[in-house]
Amino acid sequence: MGRFWQRHSLALAAIAVLLLGGLAYLPSLGYPYLQDAVSAVAGNPVVERGDLVEIFTSDYWKGTRWDARHLYRPVTVVSFALERALTGDPDPLVSRLVNLLLHQLVALVLFAYARRLGARPALALTAAALFTVHPLALQAVVNVAGRSDLLAALFTLLALLALTRTGAWRGGDPPAPRIARAAAWCAAAAAFLALGAKEIAIALPLLVLLQEGVVRLPRRGPGAAWWIDRAASLAPVVLATLAWLLLRTRAIGVFPGLQEIPPEDNVIVQFDLHGWSRLATALGMAARYAGLLVFPARLSADYSGTEIAVHDSPLAAAPLSGLLFLGGLLVVALVPLVARPPRAAGTARETGAMAAWIFLVPYAIVGNLIVPSAAGFAERLLYLPLLGFSLLAALALHRVAAWFPSAKPALAIGLVAALAGTALHTRAQARMWRSPRDLFERSLLAAPRSARFHIGLAHLHRREGDLDAARSHFEANAHDAPHDAGAWSDLGIFLAGIGADAQAEAALTRAVRLDPRRGEAHAHLGRLLRRSGRADEAERALRRALLLRPDLVLAAAELGQLLFDSGRYAEAAHVFRGCVLLGRTDLREMAERAETLALAHAPGG
């Protein structure tokens, strides 16, 4: 039986991964496009055209309603374009099926990589199975826009795997030179594809160096020839990284091009945290991520607003827990680099170290430890780090089994049952992606202060005519974020729309006091003031709105009407003509009337 297991381990792993993935995700294949996938896939003209030159010279959101030039993900866009070329029209079933197959492929590559690190088949299979069913992978798999995370993880791991074939590995004989060269260029191709899929793959160059130091570096002083050989093997990956940097800089027009961060998405930016407060808050996020990794009972597709707590001291409970979590992983990661005993390579210690690095290095990029993350806190950000966590968890489980050899059969049965149960839990959590309402409501159970989903549900209820429910969500969002100008602006605009003018004015006044640069709030406040007959105050608010946002046609139209009503026809005509240029062709008649009246009231007219 042992020989059969060794010989057919990859086939058995593939069967297990396919079965578990099918159990967890098959019902979700019939769900529609939601969230970013609507713009990035279904309504993306760049995807529809499928022009490779355009894709590789454009930012990720080109042609969509988002104005965000800081992302460059041509490989992800190419994957969507290939789908469109096959289906003709956007097809969420095909998109979700591709995501699921990619997720299962990532799990199989994890199995192969764990085997190359020296893990036995059972351990490698446990890691792949844990990764396949872990609920924290859900958002990347079921949300079609999570394709970028899937591709980045797949090609990052493939690059690391290919590099294990570029020289002597774990004390074995080196491969033939032609195989080593081919593996080096395959690693370079995988690195380029990983970087072109999502920015988190910038972790790959450091992971490559760490893999060299943890696993490949000889125990006793390597000579100059060894260093030259390794430099030559890694040179193609360096070239691929430089090529990606050049293409990215040309496409987005800036280097390095850090992401623009909406304040409501990241509390570090929202409250302008620095020093110990910023560090403590980032460590608090690490503690929350750790909780989701170990016990993902409830998941959310959004953690915006004030859902993530702000901490002032690293010694508070949550930051200290996050520090212990990351510190423990760092200890595991550093042991083979610091203490290198004269023993054979490929030990569990080295496998654990690489697993820890695969978690820590990408996490340092997305975990707000180096720079603030544009998404703030999001489950999909842990897709690549989850590879390392799954391998570490598998190592821990097999270490426990080694302590109790007589209980191995019972432990194996328990593990299979736990994996099946986790797959069913992931399946249940995936139901949130059936519709926008399910997504908003189920996410709010796990993240009740999510600003985006409070606003999303409010707009949904308003479209359905349930104004009381809409109002409760707008008010809940403002209550949860009393210092967020956006929350008060949204509440004020809604209240003005339902005729609650006094409450609307109070909310909008608070919004512009919190953030005087919020042009839309000034515009709606100006409209309210004009409606209540306070022309001077209204004019000041509307002109302030246009100073901040010259393209804000709402403010221009209101200002034009105010000027017209006060008999300042020439000024009104000028403002109305500007509205027409901004697309309000319905105001052309008002512009002509104002011009006529201006001529009639001119001296000598």
VENKAPE-V875910 format. One record per backbone hydrogen bond with DSSP energy under -0.5 kcal/mol. NH is the residue of the N-H (numbers start at 1). CO is the residue of the C=O. E is the energy in kcal/mol with one decimal. If there is no record, write none. Layout:
NH_CO_E / NH_CO_E
This chain:
5_1_-2.5 / 6_2_-2.2 / 7_3_-2.5 / 8_4_-2.3 / 9_6_-0.6 / 12_8_-2.4 / 13_9_-2.6 / 14_10_-2.5 / 15_11_-2.2 / 16_12_-2.4 / 17_13_-2.8 / 18_14_-2.5 / 19_15_-2.5 / 20_16_-2.6 / 21_17_-2.8 / 22_18_-2.4 / 23_19_-2.4 / 24_20_-2.2 / 25_21_-2.6 / 26_22_-1.9 / 28_25_-1.4 / 29_26_-1.7 / 30_27_-0.9 / 31_28_-1.7 / 32_434_-0.5 / 37_34_-1.6 / 38_35_-1.6 / 39_35_-0.5 / 39_36_-0.6 / 40_36_-3.2 / 41_37_-1.9 / 42_37_-2.0 / 43_38_-2.2 / 44_41_-1.0 / 45_43_-0.7 / 48_44_-1.9 / 49_45_-2.4 / 50_46_-2.2 / 52_50_-0.7 / 55_51_-2.6 / 56_52_-2.5 / 57_53_-0.8 / 57_54_-0.6 / 58_55_-1.1 / 60_71_-2.5 / 61_68_-0.6 / 62_59_-1.4 / 64_61_-2.2 / 68_66_-0.9 / 71_68_-0.7 / 75_196_-1.5 / 76_196_-0.9 / 77_73_-2.0 / 78_74_-2.7 / 79_75_-1.8 / 80_76_-1.7 / 81_77_-2.5 / 82_78_-2.6 / 83_79_-1.6 / 84_80_-2.3 / 85_81_-2.3 / 86_82_-1.4 / 86_83_-0.5 / 87_83_-2.6 / 88_84_-2.8 / 89_87_-1.4 / 95_91_-2.2 / 96_92_-2.6 / 97_93_-2.2 / 98_94_-2.6 / 99_95_-2.0 / 100_96_-2.5 / 101_97_-2.6 / 102_98_-2.6 / 103_99_-2.4 / 104_100_-2.3 / 105_101_-2.1 / 106_102_-2.5 / 107_103_-1.8 / 108_104_-1.9 / 109_105_-2.4 / 110_106_-2.2 / 111_107_-1.9 / 112_108_-2.3 / 113_109_-2.8 / 114_110_-2.8 / 115_111_-2.0 / 116_112_-2.0 / 117_113_-1.7 / 118_115_-1.2 / 119_114_-2.6 / 124_120_-2.7 / 125_121_-2.7 / 126_122_-2.1 / 127_123_-2.2 / 128_124_-2.2 / 129_125_-2.8 / 130_126_-2.7 / 131_127_-2.2 / 132_128_-2.3 / 133_129_-1.8 / 134_130_-1.4 / 137_134_-2.0 / 138_135_-1.7 / 141_137_-1.7 / 142_138_-3.1 / 143_138_-0.5 / 143_139_-1.3 / 144_142_-0.7 / 146_143_-2.7 / 147_144_-1.8 / 148_145_-1.1 / 149_146_-0.8 / 150_146_-1.8 / 151_147_-2.7 / 152_148_-2.2 / 153_149_-2.3 / 154_150_-2.5 / 155_151_-2.6 / 156_152_-1.9 / 157_153_-2.3 / 158_154_-2.2 / 159_155_-2.2 / 160_156_-2.0 / 161_157_-2.5 / 162_158_-2.9 / 163_159_-2.0 / 164_160_-0.8 / 164_161_-0.9 / 165_162_-1.9 / 166_163_-1.4 / 172_169_-1.8 / 179_176_-0.5 / 180_176_-2.4 / 181_177_-2.6 / 182_178_-2.3 / 183_179_-2.6 / 184_180_-2.1 / 185_181_-2.1 / 186_182_-2.2 / 187_183_-2.4 / 188_184_-1.7 / 189_185_-2.3 / 190_186_-2.5 / 191_187_-2.5 / 192_188_-2.5 / 193_189_-2.3 / 194_190_-2.5 / 195_191_-2.6 / 196_192_-2.2 / 197_193_-0.6 / 197_194_-0.9 / 198_194_-1.7 / 201_198_-1.8 / 202_199_-2.1 / 203_200_-1.8 / 204_201_-2.4 / 207_203_-2.1 / 208_204_-2.7 / 209_205_-1.8 / 210_206_-2.5 / 211_207_-2.6 / 212_208_-2.0 / 213_209_-2.1 / 214_210_-3.2 / 215_211_-2.1 / 216_211_-1.3 / 217_212_-2.5 / 227_223_-1.5 / 228_224_-2.3 / 229_225_-2.4 / 230_226_-2.3 / 231_227_-2.5 / 232_228_-2.3 / 233_229_-1.8 / 234_230_-1.9 / 235_231_-1.3 / 236_232_-0.5 / 237_234_-0.6 / 238_234_-1.7 / 239_235_-2.4 / 240_236_-2.3 / 241_237_-2.2 / 242_238_-2.3 / 243_239_-2.5 / 244_240_-2.2 / 245_241_-2.3 / 246_242_-2.3 / 247_243_-2.3 / 248_244_-2.8 / 249_245_-2.5 / 250_246_-2.1 / 251_247_-2.3 / 252_248_-2.7 / 253_249_-1.6 / 262_260_-0.6 / 265_262_-2.1 / 266_262_-0.7 / 266_263_-0.9 / 269_266_-0.8 / 270_263_-0.6 / 270_266_-2.8 / 271_267_-2.4 / 272_269_-0.9 / 273_268_-2.5 / 277_274_-1.1 / 278_274_-0.8 / 279_275_-2.2 / 280_276_-3.0 / 281_277_-2.3 / 282_278_-2.4 / 283_279_-2.4 / 284_280_-2.1 / 285_281_-1.8 / 286_282_-1.7 / 287_283_-1.9 / 288_284_-1.8 / 289_285_-2.7 / 290_286_-2.5 / 291_287_-2.0 / 292_288_-2.0 / 293_289_-2.4 / 294_290_-2.0 / 295_291_-3.0 / 297_295_-2.0 / 305_264_-3.2 / 306_449_-0.7 / 307_304_-1.5 / 309_307_-0.5 / 316_313_-1.6 / 320_316_-2.5 / 321_317_-2.1 / 322_318_-2.5 / 323_319_-2.5 / 324_320_-2.3 / 325_321_-2.3 / 326_322_-2.6 / 327_323_-2.9 / 328_324_-2.4 / 329_325_-1.8 / 330_326_-2.3 / 331_327_-2.1 / 332_328_-2.0 / 333_329_-2.3 / 334_330_-2.1 / 335_331_-1.6 / 337_334_-0.8 / 338_334_-2.4 / 339_335_-2.9 / 340_338_-0.7 / 341_339_-0.7 / 343_341_-2.5 / 351_347_-2.1 / 352_348_-2.8 / 353_349_-1.9 / 354_350_-2.4 / 355_351_-2.3 / 356_352_-2.4 / 357_353_-2.4 / 358_354_-2.5 / 359_355_-1.2 / 360_356_-3.1 / 361_357_-2.6 / 363_359_-1.7 / 364_360_-2.3 / 365_361_-0.8 / 365_362_-0.8 / 366_362_-1.7 / 367_363_-2.7 / 370_364_-0.9 / 376_373_-0.9 / 377_375_-1.9 / 381_378_-1.0 / 382_379_-1.8 / 383_380_-1.7 / 386_382_-2.1 / 387_383_-0.6 / 387_384_-1.5 / 388_384_-0.7 / 389_385_-2.0 / 390_386_-2.6 / 391_387_-1.8 / 392_388_-2.3 / 393_389_-2.9 / 394_390_-2.2 / 395_391_-2.2 / 396_392_-2.3 / 397_393_-2.4 / 398_394_-2.3 / 399_395_-1.9 / 400_396_-2.1 / 401_397_-2.1 / 402_398_-1.8 / 403_399_-1.3 / 404_400_-1.0 / 405_402_-0.5 / 407_404_-1.6 / 408_405_-1.4 / 411_407_-2.8 / 412_408_-2.8 / 413_409_-2.3 / 414_410_-2.5 / 415_411_-2.4 / 416_412_-2.3 / 417_413_-2.4 / 418_414_-2.5 / 419_415_-2.6 / 420_416_-2.3 / 421_417_-2.6 / 422_418_-2.6 / 423_419_-2.4 / 424_420_-2.1 / 425_421_-2.1 / 426_422_-2.8 / 427_423_-2.3 / 428_424_-2.3 / 429_425_-2.6 / 430_426_-2.0 / 431_428_-1.1 / 432_429_-1.6 / 433_430_-2.1 / 434_431_-1.8 / 435_432_-0.6 / 439_435_-2.4 / 440_436_-2.7 / 441_437_-2.9 / 442_438_-2.4 / 443_439_-1.5 / 444_440_-2.0 / 445_441_-0.8 / 446_442_-0.8 / 446_443_-0.8 / 447_443_-2.5 / 450_447_-2.0 / 454_450_-1.7 / 455_451_-2.4 / 456_452_-2.5 / 457_453_-2.4 / 458_454_-2.2 / 459_455_-2.5 / 460_456_-2.0 / 461_457_-2.8 / 462_458_-2.2 / 463_459_-2.3 / 464_460_-1.5 / 465_462_-1.1 / 466_461_-2.3 / 467_465_-1.5 / 470_466_-2.0 / 471_467_-2.8 / 472_468_-2.1 / 473_469_-1.6 / 474_470_-2.2 / 475_471_-2.7 / 476_472_-2.2 / 477_473_-2.2 / 478_474_-2.0 / 479_475_-2.6 / 480_476_-2.4 / 481_477_-1.4 / 482_479_-0.6 / 484_481_-2.0 / 485_483_-0.8 / 488_484_-1.6 / 489_485_-2.4 / 490_486_-2.6 / 491_487_-2.0 / 492_488_-2.6 / 493_489_-2.6 / 494_490_-2.1 / 495_491_-2.7 / 496_492_-2.4 / 497_493_-1.7 / 498_494_-1.2 / 499_496_-1.0 / 500_495_-2.3 / 501_499_-1.8 / 504_500_-2.4 / 505_501_-2.9 / 506_502_-1.9 / 507_503_-2.3 / 508_504_-2.7 / 509_505_-2.5 / 510_506_-1.9 / 511_507_-2.0 / 512_508_-2.4 / 513_509_-1.5 / 514_510_-2.3 / 515_511_-2.3 / 518_515_-1.8 / 519_517_-1.4 / 522_518_-1.7 / 523_519_-2.3 / 524_520_-2.3 / 525_521_-2.3 / 526_522_-2.6 / 527_523_-2.1 / 528_524_-2.2 / 529_525_-2.6 / 530_526_-2.4 / 531_527_-2.2 / 532_528_-1.6 / 533_530_-1.4 / 534_529_-2.5 / 535_533_-1.3 / 538_534_-2.5 / 539_535_-2.8 / 540_536_-2.0 / 541_537_-2.2 / 542_538_-2.6 / 543_539_-2.6 / 544_540_-2.0 / 545_541_-2.1 / 546_542_-2.1 / 547_543_-1.9 / 548_544_-1.9 / 549_545_-2.9 / 552_549_-2.2 / 553_551_-1.5 / 556_552_-1.8 / 557_553_-2.9 / 558_554_-2.2 / 559_555_-2.5 / 560_556_-2.7 / 561_557_-2.1 / 562_558_-2.3 / 563_559_-2.6 / 564_560_-2.3 / 565_561_-2.8 / 566_562_-1.6 / 567_564_-1.5 / 568_563_-2.6 / 569_567_-1.3 / 572_568_-2.3 / 573_569_-2.9 / 574_570_-2.0 / 575_571_-2.2 / 576_572_-2.9 / 577_573_-2.4 / 578_574_-1.6 / 579_575_-1.8 / 580_576_-2.1 / 581_577_-1.9 / 582_578_-1.3 / 583_580_-1.5 / 584_579_-2.6 / 585_583_-1.8 / 587_584_-2.0 / 588_585_-1.7 / 591_587_-2.2 / 592_588_-2.2 / 593_589_-2.4 / 594_590_-2.6 / 595_591_-2.2 / 596_592_-2.5 / 597_593_-2.7 / 598_594_-2.3 / 599_595_-2.2 / 600_596_-2.2 / 601_597_-2.0 / 602_598_-0.5 / 602_599_-0.6 / 605_602_-3.0
